[in-house]
């Protein structure tokens, strides 16, 4: 089973840059997209509803903002666009959560907020982190296996960012954020499957548009596929695609032994 996650930074922009020309060649089973920045009624071009896929969008109420999508080769048994957390309406109103259920497997497209615009949004980020943690804790024993495909907007360790020391006070690399991932992977047992296989150094998924960050590979790894512990041993291959640039993020592809078997 091949799953791709990709922050498009505007799905219409990514389309103009060739994302939908690249996608059919990847032979993916599920594609999770974050930051679509569009309402579904704006996506009238058939390119956004590719043949052979069941396509689902969860849009932000604010136009041109956030939004997530899932494309699936197999029709899901159910689609859920709500986390069901009254304390965190942003998961729904900002289009940050979309879940596709296949029997006892759920694949989630998640877009965590950035706090880089200021303290107010950083506090929103912390609140959503707490809500998500409680949810992932609550569902651990429900018999469902999870693949959470997300722009987490957090690096985990020094291996996930080029300039580790100079970013310690910046959102996405704050000690509190990294400690939250420690707890997610430690206390709750979820697994960052990219790190299940040996990786070469300096593997990133996001690069600033400033300077020559892309050309010099001055990046951050903030796009992860995080899975239930029972799926951790099923990862077979990982790749970050950098031959073309569809966004300021790169697509992350993970191949699994079929988690439904």
Secondary structure, 3 states (H helix, E strand, C coil): CEEEEEECCCHHHHHHCCHHHHHHHHCCCEEEEECCCCCHHHCCCHHHHCCCCEEEEECCCCCCCCCEEEEECCCCCEEECCCCCHHHCHHHHCCCEEEEEECCEEEEEEECCCCCCCHHHHHHHHHHHHHHHHHHHHCCCCCCEEEEEEECCCCCCHHHECCCHHHCCCCCCCHHHHHHHHHHHHCCCCEEHHHHCCCCCCCCCEECCCCCHHHHCCEECCEEEEECHHHHHHEEEEEECCCCCCCCECCEEEEECCCCC
